[in-house]
Amino acid sequence: MVRKTTAAFVVILTGTAMAGCSSFQPVTSGTTAPCVTLQNIVADYPNDFSHFRGSSSNFSSVTIYRAKEQLIKGYCEIWAWGNGDSAYTCTISAPDKNVARNLQAIATSQLAECLGPDWQTAKSVRERDNKPAGERIDFATERAELPSISLHRVENLRRHSVYLFIGSSNREPR
């Protein structure tokens, strides 16, 4: 079911992010209907996101495409590995932990609204080298043909970011 929600879950983040640091760049959506775009991206998963692939950069084990439609303007890519796995990803840096937490909380709420009631959420702690490294929120559905979706708040030393992953659970960051 396609929801008619057109409030950009990313555009809403702008005010929250700007409150944390005056030098932080505004966060905007690259689409006028982000919920519809998200649902179309999820629906194109069986096609390896082929409808969303723009220009590419080839590496030895992966090809990275610029996403034609970007949930977060300027920050989304499609990664395609040689074995047929692919993922739609968006990553945005945050100036500090509080801004990253706010970005993640708002994006989680908006993703849940866009995905609808068939998707359940579960939180867990991210770890790196057996140390806490942020938080992850998984969105799960019983429909096996749909991709894994997760939203990560990544803490790495003094760097903070929020990372959206849509793709095969085999490639999903832990």
C-alpha angles and dihedrals in degrees: 000000000000113000119217093222107133099171102118110238088207097047089056088060092064096080093045094048094045091055090063100055133002093217094054111113118241116263114225137169121250091216135058093222108038096172091054090044091050092050091048091050091051090048091051093055093099087057092052089251089290093155090059100047117117129168116344144216116204124215131173097271105012142038116212118206126193106239113246090211115038125199087197109033111243096001107079131096141165116230116203120188125200094251094063098264116131138174137195108219138178123188127183128180122228126206094229145356095269093054090047090051091050092048091050095046094050094042090049091054093047094045090051090050093048095045094047136212096313089073121075126197131223128182127214139166118260114225133198118185090350092302128110110267105173134291137293131206118201123203111205135183132179091237102104094196092065123088130254111261125196139163117210131196101203123202115188114168102300096340122099131188143159117228128193116201126190115173148063116353086225089069098037115125116244 
